């Protein structure tokens, strides 16, 4: 079982950030892969026995180097392993993504292996509506640091380091854009993630999140 619709084309982008490298298109996250069930409930037990496993695909029209292959398969490969080897009733995405994946990535960070650096845990929505915001984030692995901006500039090591919940008041009719980046101990960095904090601004593009 290796459907595009289940997120199992690992040459697809791992986020909607413009920082993602050139790819054929599509969108597949570790979350989407983890949620995939290779045994459709619509099949009878007799039909289900013909499903022998799962597989991910990496088509290389837009992948020029081994390092880019590593970037495309990790950490989504960990999600695929959970789909293949774990009983559905024992799966726990929070434990998987916030405890076990960080442990694997911390090891990979010491080996020179390339991988997609996860974005901050807790920054899931492209747009939040309201006036007063209290945004709590968590680094995706031990030793990683989150930096953020609210002035529409790209975050880096010179931006605000995330230490406590980010409290933001947005005046009526305005918006602020929270931009974050995760930097690993090795220097590897995530794509920049944006969240619009919107209090009735008229120029917010709900489709693009900009």
Backbone as JSON Lines, residues from 0, in Angstrom:
{"i":0,"aa":"X","n":[0.85,-1.18,0.0],"ca":[0.0,0.0,0.0],"c":[0.89,1.24,0.0]}
{"i":1,"aa":"X","n":[0.77,2.05,-1.02],"ca":[1.69,3.18,-1.17],"c":[1.02,4.36,-1.85]}
{"i":2,"aa":"X","n":[-0.16,4.78,-1.35],"ca":[-0.9,5.82,-2.05],"c":[-0.38,7.23,-1.83]}
{"i":3,"aa":"X","n":[-0.46,8.02,-2.89],"ca":[-0.17,9.44,-2.8],"c":[-1.06,10.09,-1.76]}
{"i":4,"aa":"X","n":[-2.34,9.7,-1.73],"ca":[-3.3,10.32,-0.82],"c":[-2.98,10.06,0.65]}
{"i":5,"aa":"X","n":[-2.2,9.04,0.94],"ca":[-1.82,8.75,2.32],"c":[-0.54,9.43,2.74]}
{"i":6,"aa":"X","n":[0.02,10.26,1.88],"ca":[1.26,10.96,2.22],"c":[2.51,10.15,1.95]}
{"i":7,"aa":"X","n":[2.39,9.05,1.21],"ca":[3.53,8.14,1.06],"c":[4.4,8.41,-0.16]}
{"i":8,"aa":"X","n":[4.24,9.59,-0.75],"ca":[5.19,10.05,-1.76],"c":[6.14,11.03,-1.07]}
{"i":9,"aa":"X","n":[7.3,10.54,-0.68],"ca":[8.2,11.34,0.13],"c":[8.98,12.38,-0.67]}
{"i":10,"aa":"X","n":[8.77,12.44,-1.98],"ca":[9.35,13.53,-2.75],"c":[8.46,14.77,-2.71]}
{"i":11,"aa":"X","n":[7.32,14.69,-2.04],"ca":[6.46,15.86,-1.88],"c":[6.98,16.74,-0.75]}
{"i":12,"aa":"X","n":[6.57,18.0,-0.75],"ca":[7.03,18.95,0.26],"c":[6.54,18.55,1.65]}
{"i":13,"aa":"X","n":[7.36,18.89,2.66],"ca":[6.99,18.56,4.04],"c":[6.3,19.72,4.75]}
{"i":14,"aa":"X","n":[6.24,20.87,4.11],"ca":[5.51,22.01,4.66],"c":[5.11,22.92,3.52]}
{"i":15,"aa":"X","n":[4.32,23.94,3.82],"ca":[3.91,24.91,2.81],"c":[4.82,26.14,2.8]}
{"i":16,"aa":"X","n":[5.91,26.09,3.55],"ca":[6.84,27.21,3.6],"c":[7.56,27.39,2.26]}
{"i":17,"aa":"X","n":[7.76,28.64,1.83],"ca":[8.54,28.87,0.6],"c":[10.01,28.46,0.75]}
{"i":18,"aa":"X","n":[10.44,28.15,1.97],"ca":[11.82,27.69,2.19],"c":[12.05,26.27,1.71]}
{"i":19,"aa":"X","n":[10.99,25.52,1.46],"ca":[11.16,24.14,1.03],"c":[11.94,24.09,-0.29]}
{"i":20,"aa":"X","n":[12.83,23.12,-0.46],"ca":[13.58,23.02,-1.71],"c":[12.67,22.64,-2.87]}
{"i":21,"aa":"X","n":[13.18,22.85,-4.08],"ca":[12.42,22.54,-5.28],"c":[11.96,21.09,-5.25]}
{"i":22,"aa":"X","n":[10.68,20.88,-5.58],"ca":[10.13,19.53,-5.6],"c":[9.07,19.44,-6.68]}
{"i":23,"aa":"X","n":[8.55,18.24,-6.86],"ca":[7.52,18.04,-7.88],"c":[6.2,18.64,-7.45]}
{"i":24,"aa":"X","n":[6.07,18.98,-6.16],"ca":[4.83,19.52,-5.64],"c":[4.24,18.58,-4.61]}
{"i":25,"aa":"X","n":[2.96,18.75,-4.31],"ca":[2.33,17.9,-3.31],"c":[2.72,18.33,-1.91]}
{"i":26,"aa":"X","n":[2.06,17.72,-0.92],"ca":[2.29,18.09,0.48],"c":[2.08,16.87,1.35]}
{"i":27,"aa":"X","n":[3.11,16.44,2.02],"ca":[3.05,15.26,2.87],"c":[3.83,15.51,4.15]}
{"i":28,"aa":"X","n":[3.17,15.45,5.27],"ca":[3.82,15.67,6.56],"c":[3.99,14.37,7.33]}
{"i":29,"aa":"X","n":[4.83,14.4,8.34],"ca":[4.99,13.23,9.21],"c":[3.67,12.91,9.91]}
{"i":30,"aa":"X","n":[2.9,13.95,10.2],"ca":[1.59,13.75,10.84],"c":[0.65,12.99,9.91]}
{"i":31,"aa":"X","n":[0.61,13.4,8.65],"ca":[-0.27,12.74,7.69],"c":[0.13,11.29,7.49]}
{"i":32,"aa":"X","n":[1.43,11.03,7.38],"ca":[1.9,9.65,7.2],"c":[1.53,8.81,8.41]}
{"i":33,"aa":"X","n":[1.71,9.36,9.6],"ca":[1.43,8.61,10.83],"c":[-0.04,8.2,10.89]}
{"i":34,"aa":"X","n":[-0.92,9.05,10.37],"ca":[-2.36,8.79,10.45],"c":[-2.85,7.8,9.39]}
{"i":35,"aa":"X","n":[-1.99,7.43,8.46],"ca":[-2.43,6.55,7.37],"c":[-2.72,5.14,7.88]}
{"i":36,"aa":"X","n":[-3.84,4.58,7.43],"ca":[-4.21,3.21,7.77],"c":[-4.17,2.38,6.49]}
{"i":37,"aa":"X","n":[-3.23,1.45,6.36],"ca":[-3.11,0.69,5.11],"c":[-4.18,-0.38,4.93]}
{"i":38,"aa":"X","n":[-5.02,-0.58,5.94],"ca":[-6.07,-1.6,5.86],"c":[-7.43,-0.9,5.9]}
{"i":39,"aa":"X","n":[-8.0,-0.55,4.76],"ca":[-9.28,0.16,4.74],"c":[-10.39,-0.63,5.43]}
{"i":40,"aa":"X","n":[-11.2,0.08,6.19],"ca":[-12.3,-0.56,6.9],"c":[-13.34,-1.11,5.93]}
{"i":41,"aa":"X","n":[-13.35,-0.61,4.7],"ca":[-14.33,-1.06,3.71],"c":[-14.05,-2.47,3.19]}
{"i":42,"aa":"X","n":[-12.85,-2.99,3.48],"ca":[-12.51,-4.33,3.01],"c":[-13.0,-5.39,3.98]}
{"i":43,"aa":"X","n":[-13.35,-6.52,3.44],"ca":[-13.73,-7.66,4.28],"c":[-12.46,-8.31,4.84]}
{"i":44,"aa":"X","n":[-12.58,-9.1,5.92],"ca":[-11.4,-9.81,6.43],"c":[-10.73,-10.66,5.35]}
{"i":45,"aa":"X","n":[-11.5,-11.24,4.46],"ca":[-10.93,-12.04,3.38],"c":[-10.08,-11.19,2.46]}
{"i":46,"aa":"X","n":[-10.55,-9.98,2.17],"ca":[-9.8,-9.07,1.3],"c":[-8.58,-8.49,2.01]}
{"i":47,"aa":"X","n":[-8.71,-8.23,3.29],"ca":[-7.63,-7.6,4.04],"c":[-6.36,-8.45,4.09]}
{"i":48,"aa":"X","n":[-6.51,-9.77,3.98],"ca":[-5.33,-10.64,4.08],"c":[-4.38,-10.47,2.9]}
{"i":49,"aa":"X","n":[-4.84,-9.83,1.84],"ca":[-3.98,-9.61,0.68],"c":[-3.1,-8.37,0.82]}
{"i":50,"aa":"X","n":[-3.32,-7.61,1.86],"ca":[-2.46,-6.44,2.11],"c":[-1.25,-6.91,2.89]}
{"i":51,"aa":"X","n":[-0.1,-6.84,2.28],"ca":[1.1,-7.43,2.88],"c":[2.05,-6.4,3.47]}
{"i":52,"aa":"X","n":[1.78,-5.11,3.27],"ca":[2.68,-4.12,3.85],"c":[2.45,-2.74,3.28]}
{"i":53,"aa":"X","n":[3.35,-1.83,3.66],"ca":[3.29,-0.45,3.18],"c":[4.65,-0.08,2.58]}
{"i":54,"aa":"X","n":[4.64,0.97,1.8],"ca":[5.85,1.41,1.11],"c":[5.75,2.91,0.85]}
{"i":55,"aa":"X","n":[6.87,3.61,0.97],"ca":[6.95,5.01,0.58],"c":[7.77,5.12,-0.69]}
{"i":56,"aa":"X","n":[7.5,6.15,-1.47],"ca":[8.2,6.36,-2.74],"c":[9.01,7.64,-2.71]}
{"i":57,"aa":"X","n":[10.17,7.61,-3.31],"ca":[10.98,8.82,-3.48],"c":[11.37,8.89,-4.96]}
{"i":58,"aa":"X","n":[10.62,9.67,-5.72],"ca":[10.95,9.88,-7.13],"c":[11.98,11.02,-7.21]}
{"i":59,"aa":"X","n":[12.97,10.85,-8.06],"ca":[14.14,11.72,-7.97],"c":[14.29,12.74,-9.12]}
{"i":60,"aa":"X","n":[13.19,13.06,-9.81],"ca":[13.31,14.07,-10.87],"c":[13.84,15.4,-10.33]}
{"i":61,"aa":"X","n":[13.49,15.71,-9.07],"ca":[13.89,16.98,-8.47],"c":[14.86,16.76,-7.29]}
{"i":62,"aa":"X","n":[15.45,15.59,-7.23],"ca":[16.37,15.28,-6.13],"c":[17.73,14.96,-6.72]}
{"i":63,"aa":"X","n":[18.68,15.87,-6.52],"ca":[19.97,15.76,-7.22],"c":[21.06,15.08,-6.4]}
{"i":64,"aa":"X","n":[20.89,15.0,-5.06],"ca":[21.99,14.54,-4.21],"c":[21.5,13.57,-3.13]}
{"i":65,"aa":"X","n":[22.4,12.74,-2.61],"ca":[22.02,11.87,-1.48],"c":[21.54,12.68,-0.27]}
{"i":66,"aa":"X","n":[22.14,13.85,-0.05],"ca":[21.72,14.68,1.09],"c":[20.25,15.1,0.96]}
{"i":67,"aa":"X","n":[19.82,15.36,-0.27],"ca":[18.43,15.75,-0.47],"c":[17.5,14.55,-0.3]}
{"i":68,"aa":"X","n":[17.97,13.35,-0.64],"ca":[17.19,12.14,-0.36],"c":[16.97,12.0,1.14]}
{"i":69,"aa":"X","n":[18.05,12.18,1.91],"ca":[17.91,12.1,3.38],"c":[16.91,13.13,3.88]}
{"i":70,"aa":"X","n":[16.98,14.34,3.34],"ca":[16.07,15.41,3.74],"c":[14.62,15.03,3.48]}
{"i":71,"aa":"X","n":[14.37,14.34,2.37],"ca":[12.99,14.01,2.01],"c":[12.43,12.85,2.84]}
{"i":72,"aa":"X","n":[13.26,11.92,3.25],"ca":[12.71,10.74,3.94],"c":[12.67,10.88,5.46]}
{"i":73,"aa":"X","n":[13.47,11.78,6.01],"ca":[13.52,11.92,7.48],"c":[12.92,13.24,7.91]}
{"i":74,"aa":"X","n":[11.99,13.26,8.89],"ca":[11.59,12.15,9.76],"c":[10.37,11.37,9.3]}
{"i":75,"aa":"X","n":[9.89,11.55,8.06],"ca":[8.68,10.85,7.64],"c":[8.86,9.33,7.67]}
{"i":76,"aa":"X","n":[10.09,8.86,7.49],"ca":[10.35,7.42,7.54],"c":[10.0,6.83,8.9]}
{"i":77,"aa":"X","n":[10.2,7.6,9.96],"ca":[9.83,7.13,11.3],"c":[8.31,6.91,11.38]}
{"i":78,"aa":"X","n":[7.54,7.81,10.78],"ca":[6.08,7.65,10.76],"c":[5.68,6.39,10.01]}
{"i":79,"aa":"X","n":[6.35,6.14,8.87],"ca":[6.03,4.95,8.1],"c":[6.31,3.69,8.9]}
{"i":80,"aa":"X","n":[7.4,3.68,9.66],"ca":[7.73,2.52,10.48],"c":[6.63,2.26,11.52]}
{"i":81,"aa":"X","n":[6.08,3.34,12.09],"ca":[4.98,3.17,13.06],"c":[3.75,2.56,12.38]}
{"i":82,"aa":"X","n":[3.45,3.02,11.17],"ca":[2.31,2.48,10.43],"c":[2.5,0.99,10.17]}
{"i":83,"aa":"X","n":[3.73,0.61,9.81],"ca":[4.0,-0.78,9.44],"c":[4.07,-1.72,10.63]}
{"i":84,"aa":"X","n":[4.59,-1.23,11.75],"ca":[4.93,-2.15,12.83],"c":[4.07,-2.03,14.09]}
{"i":85,"aa":"X","n":[3.3,-0.96,14.2],"ca":[2.54,-0.75,15.44],"c":[1.07,-1.11,15.25]}
{"i":86,"aa":"X","n":[0.52,-1.75,16.26],"ca":[-0.92,-1.99,16.24],"c":[-1.64,-0.66,16.36]}
{"i":87,"aa":"X","n":[-2.72,-0.51,15.59],"ca":[-3.4,0.78,15.53],"c":[-3.86,1.27,16.89]}
{"i":88,"aa":"X","n":[-4.31,0.35,17.75],"ca":[-4.83,0.77,19.06],"c":[-3.72,1.13,20.04]}
{"i":89,"aa":"X","n":[-2.47,0.95,19.65],"ca":[-1.35,1.31,20.52],"c":[-0.61,2.55,20.04]}
{"i":90,"aa":"X","n":[-1.05,3.1,18.92],"ca":[-0.37,4.29,18.39],"c":[-0.69,5.51,19.24]}
{"i":91,"aa":"X","n":[0.31,6.34,19.43],"ca":[0.17,7.54,20.28],"c":[1.01,8.64,19.62]}
{"i":92,"aa":"X","n":[0.37,9.5,18.84],"ca":[1.14,10.48,18.07],"c":[1.88,11.46,18.96]}
{"i":93,"aa":"X","n":[1.29,11.9,20.05],"ca":[1.95,12.86,20.93],"c":[3.24,12.28,21.48]}
{"i":94,"aa":"X","n":[3.19,11.05,21.96],"ca":[4.39,10.4,22.46],"c":[5.41,10.2,21.35]}
{"i":95,"aa":"X","n":[4.92,9.77,20.19],"ca":[5.8,9.54,19.05],"c":[6.53,10.81,18.64]}
{"i":96,"aa":"X","n":[5.76,11.9,18.42],"ca":[6.33,13.11,17.83],"c":[7.06,13.99,18.83]}
{"i":97,"aa":"X","n":[6.65,13.94,20.1],"ca":[7.26,14.82,21.09],"c":[8.29,14.12,21.96]}
{"i":98,"aa":"X","n":[8.35,12.8,21.93],"ca":[9.31,12.08,22.76],"c":[10.29,11.24,21.92]}
{"i":99,"aa":"X","n":[9.75,10.37,21.08],"ca":[10.62,9.43,20.38],"c":[11.29,10.02,19.15]}
{"i":100,"aa":"X","n":[10.56,10.78,18.33],"ca":[11.2,11.42,17.18],"c":[12.32,12.36,17.61]}
{"i":101,"aa":"X","n":[12.12,13.21,18.62],"ca":[13.24,14.06,19.07],"c":[14.48,13.26,19.47]}
{"i":102,"aa":"X","n":[14.27,12.1,20.1],"ca":[15.43,11.28,20.48],"c":[16.18,10.78,19.25]}
{"i":103,"aa":"X","n":[15.44,10.35,18.23],"ca":[16.08,9.89,16.99],"c":[16.81,11.03,16.29]}
{"i":104,"aa":"X","n":[16.18,12.2,16.24],"ca":[16.8,13.33,15.54],"c":[18.04,13.83,16.27]}
{"i":105,"aa":"X","n":[18.03,13.77,17.6],"ca":[19.21,14.18,18.36],"c":[20.4,13.28,18.02]}
{"i":106,"aa":"X","n":[20.13,11.99,17.82],"ca":[21.21,11.08,17.42],"c":[21.69,11.39,16.0]}
{"i":107,"aa":"X","n":[20.73,11.6,15.1],"ca":[21.1,11.9,13.72],"c":[21.9,13.2,13.62]}
{"i":108,"aa":"X","n":[21.58,14.14,14.51],"ca":[22.26,15.44,14.47],"c":[23.75,15.31,14.75]}
{"i":109,"aa":"X","n":[24.14,14.22,15.42],"ca":[25.54,14.01,15.76],"c":[26.3,13.22,14.69]}
{"i":110,"aa":"X","n":[25.58,12.72,13.69],"ca":[26.2,11.85,12.68],"c":[26.43,12.52,11.34]}
{"i":111,"aa":"X","n":[25.94,13.75,11.18],"ca":[26.07,14.42,9.9],"c":[24.98,14.04,8.91]}
{"i":112,"aa":"X","n":[24.02,13.24,9.35],"ca":[22.9,12.88,8.48],"c":[22.03,14.1,8.23]}
{"i":113,"aa":"X","n":[21.58,14.25,7.01],"ca":[20.68,15.35,6.71],"c":[19.24,14.94,7.03]}
{"i":114,"aa":"X","n":[18.41,15.89,7.37],"ca":[17.0,15.6,7.65],"c":[16.23,16.92,7.69]}
{"i":115,"aa":"X","n":[14.92,16.8,7.58],"ca":[14.04,17.97,7.68],"c":[13.87,18.29,9.16]}
{"i":116,"aa":"X","n":[14.29,19.47,9.55],"ca":[14.19,19.86,10.96],"c":[12.73,20.24,11.26]}
{"i":117,"aa":"X","n":[12.09,19.57,12.2],"ca":[10.69,19.89,12.52],"c":[10.53,21.33,13.01]}
{"i":118,"aa":"X","n":[9.39,21.89,12.73],"ca":[9.05,23.24,13.18],"c":[8.57,23.17,14.63]}
{"i":119,"aa":"X","n":[8.4,24.32,15.3],"ca":[8.04,24.29,16.72],"c":[6.74,23.53,17.0]}
{"i":120,"aa":"X","n":[6.77,22.71,18.01],"ca":[5.56,22.02,18.45],"c":[4.63,23.06,19.08]}
{"i":121,"aa":"X","n":[3.4,23.08,18.63],"ca":[2.44,24.05,19.14],"c":[2.1,25.15,18.16]}
{"i":122,"aa":"X","n":[2.86,25.22,17.06],"ca":[2.58,26.22,16.03],"c":[1.97,25.51,14.82]}
{"i":123,"aa":"X","n":[0.71,25.19,14.94],"ca":[0.06,24.34,13.94],"c":[-0.86,25.1,13.0]}
{"i":124,"aa":"X","n":[-1.4,26.23,13.44],"ca":[-2.4,26.93,12.65],"c":[-1.77,28.12,11.9]}
{"i":125,"aa":"X","n":[-2.08,28.29,10.61],"ca":[-1.52,29.43,9.86],"c":[-2.15,30.75,10.26]}
{"i":126,"aa":"X","n":[-3.37,30.72,10.79],"ca":[-4.06,31.95,11.19],"c":[-4.76,31.72,12.53]}
{"i":127,"aa":"X","n":[-4.57,32.66,13.46],"ca":[-5.29,32.68,14.72],"c":[-6.03,34.0,14.82]}
{"i":128,"aa":"X","n":[-7.28,33.94,15.2],"ca":[-8.09,35.14,15.3],"c":[-8.34,35.52,16.75]}
{"i":129,"aa":"X","n":[-8.27,36.82,17.04],"ca":[-8.5,37.3,18.39],"c":[-7.8,38.62,18.63]}
{"i":130,"aa":"X","n":[-7.71,38.99,19.89],"ca":[-7.05,40.24,20.28],"c":[-5.83,39.98,21.14]}
{"i":131,"aa":"X","n":[-5.98,39.13,22.13],"ca":[-4.87,38.8,23.04],"c":[-4.47,37.35,22.82]}
{"i":132,"aa":"X","n":[-3.19,37.15,22.57],"ca":[-2.7,35.81,22.27],"c":[-1.66,35.39,23.29]}
{"i":133,"aa":"X","n":[-1.71,34.13,23.66],"ca":[-0.72,33.53,24.56],"c":[-0.24,32.24,23.88]}
{"i":134,"aa":"X","n":[0.91,32.32,23.22],"ca":[1.36,31.24,22.36],"c":[2.48,30.45,23.05]}
{"i":135,"aa":"X","n":[2.19,29.19,23.3],"ca":[3.16,28.31,23.95],"c":[3.75,27.35,22.92]}
{"i":136,"aa":"X","n":[5.06,27.33,22.84],"ca":[5.77,26.49,21.88],"c":[6.71,25.54,22.6]}
{"i":137,"aa":"X","n":[7.15,24.54,21.88],"ca":[8.1,23.57,22.42],"c":[9.09,23.2,21.33]}
{"i":138,"aa":"X","n":[10.37,23.18,21.68],"ca":[11.39,22.79,20.7],"c":[11.18,21.32,20.31]}
{"i":139,"aa":"X","n":[11.39,20.97,19.04],"ca":[11.1,19.62,18.56],"c":[12.13,18.57,18.97]}
{"i":140,"aa":"X","n":[13.24,18.98,19.54],"ca":[14.22,18.01,20.0],"c":[15.13,18.65,21.05]}
{"i":141,"aa":"X","n":[15.75,17.84,21.86],"ca":[16.6,18.33,22.94],"c":[17.78,19.11,22.37]}
{"i":142,"aa":"X","n":[18.02,20.28,22.94],"ca":[19.14,21.1,22.51],"c":[18.8,22.09,21.42]}
{"i":143,"aa":"X","n":[17.65,21.9,20.75],"ca":[17.24,22.83,19.71],"c":[16.73,24.12,20.34]}
{"i":144,"aa":"X","n":[16.86,25.22,19.61],"ca":[16.38,26.51,20.1],"c":[15.42,27.12,19.08]}
{"i":145,"aa":"X","n":[14.41,27.8,19.6],"ca":[13.43,28.49,18.77],"c":[13.72,29.98,18.84]}
{"i":146,"aa":"X","n":[13.74,30.62,17.69],"ca":[13.86,32.08,17.61],"c":[12.65,32.61,16.86]}
{"i":147,"aa":"X","n":[12.21,33.82,17.23],"ca":[11.0,34.34,16.6],"c":[11.07,35.85,16.4]}
{"i":148,"aa":"X","n":[10.25,36.31,15.46],"ca":[10.09,37.75,15.23],"c":[8.6,38.06,15.13]}
{"i":149,"aa":"X","n":[8.28,39.32,15.4],"ca":[6.92,39.84,15.21],"c":[6.93,41.12,14.37]}
{"i":150,"aa":"X","n":[8.1,41.44,13.79],"ca":[8.24,42.68,13.01],"c":[8.32,42.41,11.51]}
{"i":151,"aa":"X","n":[7.91,41.21,11.11],"ca":[7.86,40.79,9.72],"c":[9.23,40.51,9.12]}
{"i":152,"aa":"X","n":[10.27,40.5,9.93],"ca":[11.6,40.13,9.44],"c":[11.82,38.63,9.64]}
{"i":153,"aa":"X","n":[12.73,38.08,8.84],"ca":[13.05,36.66,8.91],"c":[13.83,36.36,10.2]}
{"i":154,"aa":"X","n":[13.41,35.39,10.99],"ca":[14.12,35.09,12.24],"c":[15.43,34.35,11.99]}
{"i":155,"aa":"X","n":[16.38,34.58,12.9],"ca":[17.67,33.89,12.89],"c":[18.17,33.9,14.33]}
{"i":156,"aa":"X","n":[19.46,33.6,14.51],"ca":[20.02,33.61,15.87],"c":[19.97,34.98,16.52]}
{"i":157,"aa":"X","n":[19.82,36.03,15.74],"ca":[19.79,37.39,16.3],"c":[18.38,37.82,16.7]}
{"i":158,"aa":"X","n":[17.38,36.97,16.44],"ca":[15.99,37.29,16.8],"c":[15.75,36.95,18.27]}
{"i":159,"aa":"X","n":[14.52,37.16,18.72],"ca":[14.16,36.84,20.1],"c":[14.26,35.33,20.32]}
{"i":160,"aa":"X","n":[14.98,34.88,21.33],"ca":[14.94,33.45,21.66],"c":[13.66,33.13,22.42]}
{"i":161,"aa":"X","n":[13.04,32.03,22.07],"ca":[11.83,31.65,22.78],"c":[12.21,31.05,24.14]}
{"i":162,"aa":"X","n":[11.71,31.66,25.19],"ca":[11.98,31.17,26.55],"c":[10.69,30.91,27.32]}
{"i":163,"aa":"X","n":[9.69,31.75,27.11],"ca":[8.4,31.59,27.76],"c":[7.31,31.87,26.74]}
{"i":164,"aa":"X","n":[6.06,31.63,27.13],"ca":[4.94,31.86,26.23],"c":[4.99,33.27,25.65]}
{"i":165,"aa":"X","n":[4.67,33.37,24.37],"ca":[4.69,34.66,23.67],"c":[3.33,35.32,23.84]}
{"i":166,"aa":"X","n":[3.32,36.48,24.48],"ca":[2.07,37.21,24.71],"c":[2.01,38.4,23.75]}
{"i":167,"aa":"X","n":[0.93,38.47,22.97],"ca":[0.8,39.5,21.95],"c":[-0.6,40.1,22.01]}
{"i":168,"aa":"X","n":[-0.67,41.43,22.01],"ca":[-1.94,42.14,21.88],"c":[-2.0,42.78,20.5]}
{"i":169,"aa":"X","n":[-3.06,42.49,19.76],"ca":[-3.22,43.01,18.41],"c":[-4.4,43.98,18.39]}
{"i":170,"aa":"X","n":[-4.17,45.25,18.07],"ca":[-5.27,46.22,18.02],"c":[-6.33,45.83,16.99]}
{"i":171,"aa":"X","n":[-7.55,46.29,17.22],"ca":[-8.66,46.0,16.33],"c":[-8.34,46.46,14.91]}
{"i":172,"aa":"X","n":[-8.64,45.58,13.93],"ca":[-8.41,45.89,12.54],"c":[-7.0,45.67,12.06]}
{"i":173,"aa":"X","n":[-6.13,45.13,12.93],"ca":[-4.74,44.91,12.56],"c":[-4.37,43.43,12.67]}
{"i":174,"aa":"X","n":[-3.14,43.14,12.27],"ca":[-2.61,41.78,12.39],"c":[-1.13,41.86,12.74]}
{"i":175,"aa":"X","n":[-0.62,40.81,13.26],"ca":[0.81,40.63,13.47],"c":[1.18,39.26,12.9]}
{"i":176,"aa":"X","n":[2.41,39.14,12.42],"ca":[2.85,37.85,11.88],"c":[3.97,37.3,12.75]}
{"i":177,"aa":"X","n":[3.68,36.18,13.39],"ca":[4.69,35.48,14.18],"c":[5.48,34.57,13.25]}
{"i":178,"aa":"X","n":[6.79,34.8,13.17],"ca":[7.67,33.97,12.35],"c":[8.66,33.27,13.26]}
{"i":179,"aa":"X","n":[8.81,31.96,13.09],"ca":[9.72,31.19,13.93],"c":[10.68,30.37,13.08]}
{"i":180,"aa":"X","n":[11.8,30.04,13.71],"ca":[12.75,29.11,13.11],"c":[13.35,28.27,14.23]}
{"i":181,"aa":"X","n":[13.6,27.01,13.95],"ca":[14.25,26.1,14.9],"c":[15.68,25.89,14.44]}
{"i":182,"aa":"X","n":[16.64,26.03,15.35],"ca":[18.05,25.8,15.03],"c":[18.59,24.7,15.94]}
{"i":183,"aa":"X","n":[19.12,23.66,15.32],"ca":[19.64,22.51,16.04],"c":[21.05,22.78,16.55]}
{"i":184,"aa":"X","n":[21.53,21.97,17.5],"ca":[22.89,22.15,17.99],"c":[23.95,22.11,16.89]}
{"i":185,"aa":"X","n":[23.69,21.34,15.83],"ca":[24.64,21.24,14.73],"c":[24.61,22.46,13.82]}
{"i":186,"aa":"X","n":[23.59,23.31,13.98],"ca":[23.42,24.45,13.09],"c":[22.35,24.23,12.03]}
{"i":187,"aa":"X","n":[21.89,22.98,11.87],"ca":[20.79,22.75,10.94],"c":[19.58,23.55,11.37]}
{"i":188,"aa":"X","n":[18.8,24.03,10.41],"ca":[17.66,24.86,10.75],"c":[16.41,24.44,10.0]}
{"i":189,"aa":"X","n":[15.31,24.75,10.62],"ca":[14.01,24.44,10.01],"c":[13.65,25.5,8.98]}
{"i":190,"aa":"X","n":[12.59,25.23,8.25],"ca":[12.0,26.28,7.43],"c":[11.39,27.31,8.37]}
{"i":191,"aa":"X","n":[11.18,28.51,7.87],"ca":[10.5,29.54,8.66],"c":[9.01,29.27,8.62]}
{"i":192,"aa":"X","n":[8.4,29.25,9.81],"ca":[6.97,29.02,9.93],"c":[6.28,30.32,10.31]}
{"i":193,"aa":"X","n":[5.17,30.62,9.64],"ca":[4.44,31.86,9.9],"c":[3.05,31.56,10.46]}
{"i":194,"aa":"X","n":[2.67,32.35,11.45],"ca":[1.31,32.32,11.97],"c":[0.79,33.75,12.02]}
{"i":195,"aa":"X","n":[-0.32,34.0,11.36],"ca":[-0.93,35.33,11.39],"c":[-1.81,35.45,12.62]}
{"i":196,"aa":"X","n":[-1.55,36.47,13.42],"ca":[-2.37,36.8,14.58],"c":[-3.3,37.92,14.13]}
{"i":197,"aa":"X","n":[-4.53,37.59,13.87],"ca":[-5.43,38.5,13.18],"c":[-6.56,39.0,14.09]}
{"i":198,"aa":"X","n":[-6.72,40.31,14.1],"ca":[-7.83,40.91,14.85],"c":[-8.69,41.75,13.89]}
{"i":199,"aa":"X","n":[-9.24,41.07,12.87],"ca":[-10.15,41.73,11.96],"c":[-9.49,42.49,10.85]}
{"i":200,"aa":"X","n":[-8.22,42.22,10.55],"ca":[-7.57,42.89,9.42],"c":[-8.22,42.47,8.12]}
{"i":201,"aa":"X","n":[-8.37,43.42,7.22],"ca":[-9.09,43.15,5.98],"c":[-8.24,42.5,4.91]}
{"i":202,"aa":"X","n":[-6.91,42.52,5.07],"ca":[-6.03,42.05,3.99],"c":[-5.43,40.68,4.27]}
{"i":203,"aa":"X","n":[-6.09,39.88,5.1],"ca":[-5.57,38.56,5.41],"c":[-6.07,37.58,4.36]}
{"i":204,"aa":"X","n":[-5.13,36.87,3.72],"ca":[-5.47,35.85,2.73],"c":[-5.65,34.53,3.47]}
{"i":205,"aa":"X","n":[-6.89,34.1,3.63],"ca":[-7.15,32.9,4.42],"c":[-6.64,31.64,3.75]}
{"i":206,"aa":"X","n":[-6.5,31.65,2.42],"ca":[-6.01,30.46,1.73],"c":[-4.51,30.33,1.84]}
{"i":207,"aa":"X","n":[-3.82,31.43,1.65],"ca":[-2.36,31.38,1.66],"c":[-1.78,31.53,3.06]}
{"i":208,"aa":"X","n":[-2.6,32.0,3.99],"ca":[-2.08,32.24,5.33],"c":[-1.18,33.44,5.38]}
{"i":209,"aa":"X","n":[-1.43,34.43,4.49],"ca":[-0.58,35.62,4.43],"c":[-1.46,36.85,4.4]}
